[in-house]
Amino acid sequence: MNIEITKEKFLNNENLSPEELLLILKDSIETVLKKGKFENKINAFYTKHNYTLILKALSENQIEIPSHLNFKMENIERLIKIEYKKDFKVMRNLGGALIVIGLVFTILIIKDPYFNTNYRLTHSEKRMIQFIVITILAGFVFLFRGIIKLKSLK
């Protein structure tokens, strides 16, 4: 069987035989292990998403995975876990950065001699306060989601 034709059939959501699914799985495992990581490009075939779709198709069709692939699949799962950890750390760090930016803008507004809360706020001051509140809230969301997901991986 030609792997390129089989990959095209998979990408076009055509029904694949059990042999074709196992061929794609084996090719994906070997390629990812050879490179040491998944591809992150939109058009790429060897992504985390496609790998999970292949596994899902195998389980839906109740196709048994050969035992010689189990060790390689454990290595792939380790690589997936490492990539998710990177993503969640970025999420956590982005949340922290957004919180810091929001606090810096808050301090700058409070220290501004022209900002007086006794008077009615101008339109631009209202927009600035909305920006600060949204930035800090988004920062907390990213921070806590990153922390929770990192803890769930351990």
C-alpha positions as CSV (number, residue, x, y, z in Angstrom):
1,M,0.0,0.0,0.0
2,N,1.1,3.5,-0.7
3,I,1.3,5.6,2.4
4,E,0.7,8.9,0.6
5,I,-2.5,7.7,-0.9
6,T,-3.7,6.4,2.4
7,K,-2.8,9.7,4.1
8,E,-4.9,11.6,1.5
9,K,-7.8,9.2,2.1
10,F,-7.5,9.9,5.8
11,L,-7.4,13.6,5.4
12,N,-10.4,13.5,3.1
13,N,-12.4,11.5,5.8
14,E,-12.8,8.5,3.6
15,N,-13.3,5.1,5.1
16,L,-10.1,3.2,5.6
17,S,-9.5,-0.5,6.0
18,P,-8.0,-1.8,9.2
19,E,-4.7,-2.4,7.4
20,E,-4.6,1.2,6.1
21,L,-5.3,2.6,9.6
22,L,-2.5,0.5,11.1
23,L,-0.2,1.6,8.3
24,I,-1.0,5.2,9.0
25,L,-0.5,4.7,12.8
26,K,2.9,2.9,12.2
27,D,4.0,5.7,9.9
28,S,3.0,8.4,12.3
29,I,4.7,6.7,15.2
30,E,7.9,6.2,13.3
31,T,8.0,9.7,11.9
32,V,7.3,11.4,15.2
33,L,9.8,9.3,17.1
34,K,12.4,10.0,14.3
35,K,11.8,13.8,14.6
36,G,11.4,13.7,18.3
37,K,8.3,16.0,18.2
38,F,5.0,16.6,16.5
39,E,4.7,19.1,13.7
40,N,2.9,22.3,14.5
41,K,2.1,23.6,11.1
42,I,-1.5,23.8,9.9
43,N,-1.0,21.7,6.7
44,A,1.2,19.1,8.5
45,F,0.0,15.5,8.8
46,Y,2.1,14.4,11.8
47,T,0.3,16.5,14.5
48,K,-1.1,15.6,17.9
49,H,-4.6,16.1,16.6
50,N,-4.2,13.7,13.7
51,Y,-2.5,11.1,15.9
52,T,-5.5,11.2,18.3
53,L,-7.9,10.9,15.4
54,I,-6.1,7.8,14.2
55,L,-6.2,6.2,17.6
56,K,-9.9,7.2,17.8
57,A,-10.6,5.6,14.4
58,L,-8.8,2.4,15.5
59,S,-10.8,2.2,18.7
60,E,-14.1,2.9,17.0
61,N,-13.5,0.2,14.5
62,Q,-12.3,-2.1,17.3
63,I,-9.0,-2.7,15.6
64,E,-6.4,-4.3,17.9
65,I,-3.1,-2.5,17.9
66,P,-0.1,-4.8,17.5
67,S,1.8,-5.4,20.7
68,H,5.2,-4.3,19.1
69,L,3.8,-0.8,18.8
70,N,2.8,-0.4,22.5
71,F,6.3,0.6,23.6
72,K,6.6,3.2,20.8
73,M,3.1,4.5,21.6
74,E,4.2,5.0,25.2
75,N,7.1,7.2,23.9
76,I,4.6,9.1,21.8
77,E,2.4,9.7,24.9
78,R,5.4,11.0,26.7
79,L,6.1,13.4,23.8
80,I,2.4,14.5,23.9
81,K,2.6,15.1,27.6
82,I,5.8,17.2,27.2
83,E,4.1,19.4,24.5
84,Y,1.0,19.9,26.6
85,K,3.2,20.9,29.5
86,K,4.8,23.5,27.3
87,D,1.4,24.8,26.2
88,F,0.2,25.0,29.8
89,K,3.3,26.8,31.0
90,V,2.9,29.4,28.2
91,M,-0.7,29.8,29.3
92,R,0.3,30.2,33.0
93,N,3.1,32.7,32.1
94,L,0.8,34.7,29.8
95,G,-1.7,34.9,32.6
96,G,1.0,36.3,35.0
97,A,2.1,38.8,32.4
98,L,-1.4,40.0,31.8
99,I,-1.9,40.5,35.5
100,V,1.3,42.5,35.8
101,I,0.4,44.7,32.8
102,G,-3.1,45.3,34.4
103,L,-1.5,46.3,37.7
104,V,1.1,48.6,36.1
105,F,-1.7,50.4,34.2
106,T,-3.7,50.6,37.5
107,I,-0.7,52.2,39.2
108,L,-0.1,54.6,36.3
109,I,-3.8,55.8,36.4
110,I,-3.8,56.2,40.2
111,K,-0.6,58.2,40.1
112,D,-1.9,60.4,37.2
113,P,-2.6,63.9,38.7
114,Y,-5.3,64.5,36.2
115,F,-7.3,61.4,37.1
116,N,-9.7,62.5,39.8
117,T,-12.5,60.2,41.0
118,N,-14.5,63.1,42.5
119,Y,-15.5,64.2,39.0
120,R,-17.3,62.4,36.3
121,L,-15.0,60.1,34.3
122,T,-14.4,60.9,30.7
123,H,-15.0,58.4,27.9
124,S,-11.3,57.6,27.5
125,E,-10.9,57.1,31.3
126,K,-13.8,54.6,31.3
127,R,-12.2,52.7,28.4
128,M,-8.9,52.6,30.2
129,I,-10.5,51.2,33.3
130,Q,-12.4,48.6,31.2
131,F,-9.1,47.6,29.6
132,I,-7.4,47.2,32.9
133,V,-10.3,45.1,34.4
134,I,-10.5,42.9,31.3
135,T,-6.7,42.4,31.2
136,I,-6.5,41.4,34.9
137,L,-9.5,39.1,34.6
138,A,-8.1,37.4,31.4
139,G,-4.8,37.1,33.2
140,F,-6.4,35.3,36.1
141,V,-8.2,33.0,33.7
142,F,-5.0,32.1,31.9
143,L,-3.1,31.8,35.1
144,F,-5.5,29.4,36.8
145,R,-6.2,27.3,33.7
146,G,-2.5,26.9,33.2
147,I,-1.9,25.9,36.8
148,I,-4.9,23.5,36.9
149,K,-4.0,21.8,33.7
150,L,-0.3,21.5,34.7
151,K,-1.4,19.8,38.0
152,S,-3.7,17.4,36.1
153,L,-0.8,16.2,33.9
154,K,1.3,15.2,36.9
